[in-house]
Amino acid sequence: MDLVNSKAEDYAKQYTCALDGLLQEIEEYTLAHHRHAQMLSGHVQGKLLEMLSLMLQPKRILEIGTFTGFSALCLAKGLGSDGKLVTLELRAEDAGTAAGYFKKSGLGNRIELLIGDAMEIIPTLTETWDLVFIDADKVNYINYYELTLPSVKKGGWLLADNVLFHGEVLEEKPSGKNAIALQAFNEHVRNDDRVQQALLTVRDGLMLIQKK
Ligand SMILES: C[S@@+](CC[C@H](N)C(=O)[O-])C[C@H]1O[C@@H](n2cnc3c(N)ncnc32)[C@H](O)[C@@H]1O
């Protein structure tokens, strides 16, 4: 299902600043070479991630789901000189692509890329996070949320991507496993009084969550 009128999407792109040259290169490379290119955040959401990070000026960011490195580099733009972004990716090939772009970006010394299953890596991390971006396998969203929330600073933020899952969560009874998982995640957050949240209808749905 096309969630947003395609004319409105094109209009939003026209009136959103262009991405920097490297982010454009990553987007173009991914669209041309990756069979799951639709997973990339893309122009408007990428700019939104960049601007949210610039607003929040986080010192520690955790990203779950690196893919080709696009959103990590958007989020890293808000890091100060002592800031660090840790990003987790299961697939070594995508991690290799991302690592090349991180090096090229000049922000490589502030980005730590860990390859493996986020469910196993997250419990080994000892940082306290200002911002967590959940964008990996949908069936584990509640697990990622519960694993990371205790390590998010009071007043800190989480973002969760694809919470509308191509509109499938709008169905009375979602049937796909990802849509079921995201519907459960959205309910879970709504019923959690440790946080406040806003569900933004950007791209595939982006949940903005603040720990109270
Ligand atoms: C939607 S893509 C991420 C897109 C990226 N954040 C962006 O906006 O450009 C999801 C990524 O999560 C990775 N992934 C899936 N399951 C994972 C897991 N259990 N641990 C770590 N990464 C995982 C996938 O390999 C994929 O690259």
The ligand as an ORCA input file, in Angstrom:
! r2SCAN-3c Opt
* xyz 0 1
  C      16.044     -1.709      7.340
  S      17.712     -2.185      7.249
  C      18.551     -0.829      8.022
  C      18.529      0.421      7.180
  C      19.437      1.506      7.670
  N      19.217      1.811      9.085
  C      19.186      2.747      6.838
  O      18.257      3.489      7.151
  O      19.905      2.932      5.848
  C      17.828     -3.437      8.477
  C      19.207     -4.001      8.678
  O      19.198     -4.746      9.890
  C      20.005     -5.880      9.725
  N      19.594     -6.899     10.714
  C      18.526     -7.740     10.649
  N      18.488     -8.520     11.733
  C      19.534     -8.170     12.510
  C      20.033     -8.630     13.756
  N      19.418     -9.613     14.436
  N      21.144     -8.047     14.261
  C      21.764     -7.043     13.584
  N      21.341     -6.567     12.386
  C      20.242     -7.127     11.863
  C      19.764     -6.303      8.290
  O      20.812     -7.137      7.831
  C      19.661     -4.947      7.583
  O      20.891     -4.544      7.049
*
